[in-house]
Amino acid sequence: MPAEKAKPAPVVVSHPFTAPFGWVRRGRPQVAIQGPRDVPETEIRFVLFRGKAKAGVISLMWPTDFAFRNEKQPDEGVSTLDAFSSFKPISAIQPELGGEPVPTGRGWVLTRMYAASQKEFVRHFFRRRNRTQDRETQLFATNQILEHYTKNQSHRSVAAVIQGYRAMDLGDLNAQKAAARHLAAEIKAAPKMELTGDPRTDREHLTVSMSFTLWQLYLSAGNARGFMETLDQTVAYLKSVDMPFPGIILNGCSTIFVRAYLHFIQGEVEEARALVNFNAEFYCKHLPRLPRKAIWFKENTHSLDCVALGLQMMERLHDGLKPLGSTTVIQAANRVNYPPAVAVLDTQFSRFCRGVRKSRKAATDAGAETAAEPASVD
């Protein structure tokens, strides 16, 4: 058995101060320091890093520059680093006092907020568990990448996808609009990427990943036009690729299924049937080509569900059964992991589908009235 990694020894310092939490809120770092309040004014320095290099220092005076609002922790002061923006981009922030580090608690997540090199991006952003573990801080980190990082186009695509999901998690309309703009820009720039066969860098795979994120984002924000246009553009793109990295079915089959369902409720049955059949063929063509790794087959039970539900949708029509509901469709198709954000998608998709059915009924009624009118006589 491999030896377990030794846990780092706790930091030993000569002062009584700690930093229980630090994160980004409303685009600025919010920091908490805990320590005795009945001391002379003490300078606490927040050292800003870009990669391993120091990029600047912001100094606050304890206790003057801190607000004390936690009744359970009366010695915990909170402050915001308002001068932070002039130092961006910043990878991490480390508090210091008298040349010694201030020990940070589990809530201190002001780390891995940027990548000064391609290797650093791989370490900080590729794996979910390695990213800074706070949704709003992670949103900020990806925004720094998209504003400042130009070392690798595929890395920008990955950051845009992460940002899209975090914007949906937070439910902030301004953040969602900004994330949608970034995704649209990166999709436009995608032809600069290569076909690598690696899902983290491959042009076709990342284009579909970004497009899949974008239509979910538009749906969450209530942008019906953007939602439909992105669905149509993504389906057209999926039809145009020949032998993409096979993991493309993960996001591709979900997108095709949603578009087929919308054809179906619009009364465009043959269009729905054609897309359902294309989805099954697309899945069957590329599933056997997947790398023989458990993760790919586990993840793609998601795409299998979408293919199967599409076929079931057409079979239920043939058998005269009640059609699939919108909740069943969006719950199967989305890849959002935060339950409140999934609930928003469900609500927005149900609203969109009601609008489609209402428009279809109005068009049918108008057609019936026109047919009932007597022919005009000259």
C-alpha positions in Angstrom: 0.0 0.0 0.0 1.3 3.5 -0.8 2.3 5.5 2.3 -0.2 8.2 3.4 1.0 11.7 2.9 1.9 13.4 6.1 -0.3 16.3 7.1 1.6 19.6 7.2 2.6 20.7 10.7 0.5 23.6 12.1 2.0 27.0 11.7 3.7 28.1 15.0 3.6 31.9 15.5 4.2 34.2 18.4 0.9 36.2 18.1 -2.7 35.2 19.0 -4.3 36.1 15.7 -6.0 33.8 13.2 -7.9 34.2 9.9 -11.0 32.0 10.1 -12.3 32.8 6.6 -11.5 34.8 3.5 -13.5 34.7 0.2 -14.7 36.9 -2.6 -18.0 38.7 -2.2 -19.4 41.1 -4.8 -16.1 41.1 -6.7 -13.9 42.0 -3.7 -12.0 39.9 -1.1 -13.8 39.8 2.3 -11.5 38.7 5.1 -12.0 37.8 8.8 -9.4 38.2 11.5 -9.9 36.8 15.0 -7.9 38.1 18.0 -7.8 40.3 21.1 -9.5 43.7 20.6 -8.0 45.3 23.7 -4.6 45.9 22.1 -2.9 48.9 20.5 -3.5 49.4 16.8 -1.8 46.6 15.0 -1.0 46.4 11.3 -2.2 43.3 9.5 -0.7 42.9 6.0 -2.4 41.0 3.3 0.2 39.9 0.8 -1.1 39.4 -2.8 0.5 36.8 -5.0 0.5 36.3 -8.8 1.8 32.8 -9.1 4.7 32.6 -6.7 5.6 36.3 -7.1 4.4 39.0 -4.7 2.2 41.5 -6.6 1.4 43.9 -3.8 0.4 44.4 -0.1 -2.8 45.8 1.4 -2.5 46.9 5.0 -5.4 47.1 7.5 -5.2 48.3 11.1 -6.6 46.1 13.8 -9.2 46.6 15.3 -10.0 50.0 13.6 -10.5 48.8 10.1 -12.6 45.8 11.0 -16.4 45.4 11.7 -17.4 43.2 14.6 -20.9 41.8 14.0 -20.7 38.2 15.1 -22.3 37.9 18.5 -21.1 34.3 18.9 -17.5 35.4 18.0 -17.2 38.9 19.5 -13.4 38.9 18.7 -13.9 38.2 15.0 -13.6 41.3 12.8 -14.5 41.4 9.1 -13.2 43.8 6.4 -13.1 44.1 2.7 -9.9 44.7 0.7 -11.2 47.6 -1.4 -7.8 48.4 -3.0 -7.6 44.9 -4.5 -8.7 45.7 -8.0 -5.6 47.8 -8.8 -3.4 44.6 -8.3 -5.4 42.2 -10.4 -4.9 39.4 -11.5 -4.1 37.8 -8.2 -3.6 34.1 -7.5 -3.7 34.1 -3.7 -3.8 36.3 -0.6 -1.8 35.5 2.6 -2.4 37.5 5.9 0.7 38.4 7.9 1.4 40.1 11.2 4.9 41.3 12.2 6.6 39.3 9.5 4.8 36.1 10.6 1.9 34.4 8.8 -1.5 34.6 10.3 -2.8 31.0 10.5 -5.9 30.6 8.2 -8.9 28.4 8.9 -10.9 26.1 6.6 -13.0 29.0 5.4 -9.9 30.8 3.9 -10.4 30.1 0.2 -8.5 33.1 -1.3 -6.2 30.7 -3.2 -6.0 29.3 -6.7 -7.7 32.3 -8.1 -5.5 32.7 -11.2 -2.9 30.9 -13.2 0.4 32.6 -14.0 1.4 29.7 -16.3 -0.2 26.8 -18.2 1.0 24.3 -15.6 -0.6 26.4 -12.9 -3.9 26.5 -14.8 -3.9 22.7 -15.0 -3.3 22.4 -11.3 -5.8 25.0 -10.3 -8.7 24.6 -12.7 -8.9 21.2 -14.5 -10.0 19.0 -11.6 -13.1 20.1 -9.6 -11.5 19.1 -6.3 -8.5 21.4 -6.9 -10.4 24.6 -7.6 -11.0 27.1 -4.8 -14.0 25.6 -2.9 -16.4 28.6 -2.8 -18.8 29.3 -5.6 -18.5 33.1 -5.7 -14.7 33.0 -5.3 -14.6 30.4 -8.1 -16.7 32.7 -10.3 -14.2 35.5 -9.6 -11.3 33.3 -10.4 -12.6 32.3 -13.8 -13.4 35.9 -14.5 -9.8 36.8 -13.9 -8.7 34.1 -16.3 -11.1 35.4 -19.0 -10.0 39.0 -18.5 -6.2 38.4 -18.3 -5.0 34.9 -19.3 -4.0 34.5 -22.9 -1.5 31.5 -22.7 -3.9 28.8 -24.1 -7.2 29.2 -25.9 -8.5 25.8 -24.6 -7.9 26.9 -21.0 -10.0 30.0 -21.6 -12.8 27.7 -22.9 -12.6 25.5 -19.7 -12.8 28.7 -17.6 -15.8 29.9 -19.5 -17.6 26.7 -18.9 -16.8 26.8 -15.1 -17.9 30.4 -15.0 -21.2 29.6 -16.6 -22.1 26.9 -14.1 -21.1 29.1 -11.1 -23.2 31.9 -12.4 -26.2 29.6 -12.6 -25.4 28.3 -9.1 -25.4 31.9 -7.7 -28.6 32.9 -9.5 -27.1 36.4 -10.1 -28.6 37.8 -13.4 -25.7 40.2 -14.0 -23.2 37.3 -13.4 -25.2 35.2 -15.8 -25.2 37.8 -18.5 -21.4 38.3 -18.1 -20.8 34.6 -18.3 -23.0 34.3 -21.4 -21.0 37.0 -23.1 -17.8 35.2 -22.2 -19.1 31.9 -23.5 -20.3 33.4 -26.8 -16.9 35.1 -27.3 -15.0 31.9 -26.6 -17.3 29.8 -28.9 -16.5 32.4 -31.6 -12.8 32.0 -30.9 -13.0 28.2 -30.8 -11.7 27.6 -34.4 -8.3 28.7 -33.1 -8.0 25.5 -31.1 -6.7 22.2 -32.5 -8.3 18.7 -32.7 -6.3 17.0 -30.0 -8.5 14.1 -29.0 -8.1 15.3 -25.4 -11.4 16.5 -23.9 -9.6 19.3 -22.0 -8.1 20.8 -25.1 -10.0 19.4 -28.1 -11.7 22.0 -30.3 -14.9 20.1 -31.1 -15.4 18.7 -27.6 -14.9 22.1 -26.0 -17.1 23.9 -28.5 -20.0 21.6 -27.6 -19.2 21.8 -23.9 -19.4 25.6 -24.1 -22.5 25.6 -26.2 -24.2 23.2 -23.8 -23.4 25.4 -20.9 -24.6 28.5 -22.8 -28.1 27.2 -23.6 -28.5 26.2 -20.0 -27.3 29.6 -18.9 -29.7 31.4 -21.3 -32.6 29.2 -20.1 -31.7 30.0 -16.4 -31.7 33.7 -17.2 -35.0 33.6 -19.0 -33.4 34.5 -22.4 -35.8 32.5 -24.7 -34.2 33.8 -27.9 -30.7 33.0 -26.9 -31.8 29.6 -25.6 -33.4 28.6 -28.9 -30.7 30.0 -31.1 -28.0 28.2 -29.2 -29.9 24.9 -29.3 -30.2 25.2 -33.0 -26.6 26.2 -33.6 -25.4 23.3 -31.4 -27.5 20.7 -33.1 -26.2 22.0 -36.5 -22.7 21.8 -35.2 -23.2 18.2 -34.0 -24.5 17.2 -37.4 -21.4 18.7 -39.0 -18.7 16.9 -37.1 -17.5 13.5 -38.5 -15.4 11.6 -35.9 -15.1 13.9 -32.9 -13.7 12.9 -29.5 -16.5 10.4 -28.5 -17.1 12.0 -25.1 -19.0 14.7 -27.1 -22.1 12.5 -26.6 -22.2 13.6 -23.0 -23.4 17.1 -23.8 -24.4 16.5 -27.4 -27.1 13.9 -26.8 -28.7 16.1 -24.1 -28.9 19.0 -26.4 -30.4 17.0 -29.3 -33.0 15.6 -26.9 -34.1 19.0 -25.7 -34.4 20.3 -29.2 -36.4 17.2 -30.3 -38.8 17.7 -27.4 -39.4 21.3 -28.4 -40.1 20.2 -32.0 -42.6 17.7 -30.5 -44.6 20.1 -28.4 -44.6 22.6 -31.3 -46.5 19.9 -33.3 -43.5 19.3 -35.5 -43.6 15.5 -35.1 -41.6 14.5 -38.1 -38.8 17.0 -37.2 -38.9 15.5 -33.6 -38.7 12.0 -34.9 -35.8 12.8 -37.2 -33.8 14.3 -34.3 -34.6 11.4 -32.0 -33.4 8.9 -34.6 -30.3 11.1 -35.2 -29.6 11.1 -31.4 -29.8 7.3 -31.2 -27.4 7.0 -34.2 -25.0 9.6 -32.8 -24.9 7.8 -29.4 -24.5 4.3 -30.9 -21.8 5.5 -33.3 -19.6 7.2 -30.7 -20.2 5.2 -27.5 -18.0 2.2 -28.6 -15.2 4.7 -29.4 -14.9 5.9 -25.8 -11.7 5.4 -23.9 -12.0 2.2 -21.8 -12.2 4.1 -18.5 -15.0 3.7 -15.9 -15.6 7.5 -15.6 -16.5 7.9 -19.3 -19.1 5.1 -19.1 -20.5 6.2 -15.8 -20.9 9.8 -17.0 -22.6 8.7 -20.2 -25.5 7.0 -18.5 -26.7 10.7 -18.6 -26.6 10.7 -22.4 -28.1 7.2 -22.6 -31.1 8.5 -20.5 -31.6 11.3 -23.0 -31.5 9.0 -26.0 -33.9 6.6 -24.3 -36.4 9.3 -23.3 -36.4 10.6 -26.8 -37.4 7.2 -28.2 -39.9 6.8 -25.4 -41.4 10.2 -26.4 -42.2 8.9 -29.9 -43.4 5.5 -28.6 -45.8 7.2 -26.2 -47.2 9.2 -29.1 -47.7 6.0 -31.1 -49.4 4.2 -28.2 -51.7 7.2 -27.5 -50.1 7.8 -24.0 -49.6 11.1 -22.3 -46.5 12.9 -23.5 -43.4 13.5 -21.4 -43.6 16.4 -19.1 -41.1 19.3 -19.2 -39.7 18.5 -15.8 -38.8 15.0 -16.9 -37.0 16.4 -19.9 -35.0 19.1 -18.2 -34.1 17.0 -15.2 -32.6 14.4 -17.6 -30.9 16.9 -19.8 -29.2 19.4 -17.5 -25.8 19.0 -15.8 -26.2 21.5 -13.1 -25.2 20.1 -9.7 -26.6 22.7 -7.3 -30.3 21.9 -6.4 -31.5 25.5 -6.2 -30.1 26.2 -9.7 -31.7 23.0 -11.0 -35.0 24.2 -9.7 -34.6 27.5 -11.6 -33.9 25.6 -14.8 -37.0 23.5 -14.2 -39.2 26.6 -13.6 -37.9 28.4 -16.6 -38.2 25.4 -18.9 -41.8 24.8 -17.8 -42.6 28.4 -18.5 -41.0 28.3 -21.9 -42.9 25.1 -22.8 -46.2 26.6 -21.7 -45.4 29.6 -24.0 -44.8 27.2 -26.9 -48.0 25.3 -26.3 -50.0 28.5 -26.0 -48.5 29.9 -29.2 -49.3 26.6 -31.0 -52.9 26.7 -29.7 -53.4 30.3 -30.8 -52.1 29.5 -34.2 -54.4 26.5 -34.5 -57.4 28.5 -33.3 -56.6 31.3 -35.8 -56.3 28.7 -38.6 -59.7 27.2 -37.7 -61.3 30.7 -37.7 -59.8 31.5 -41.1 -61.1 28.2 -42.5 -64.6 28.9 -41.2 -64.9 32.3 -42.9 -67.0 32.4 -46.1 -65.1 33.2 -49.3 -65.3 36.9 -50.3 -67.5 37.8 -53.3 -66.2 40.4 -55.7 
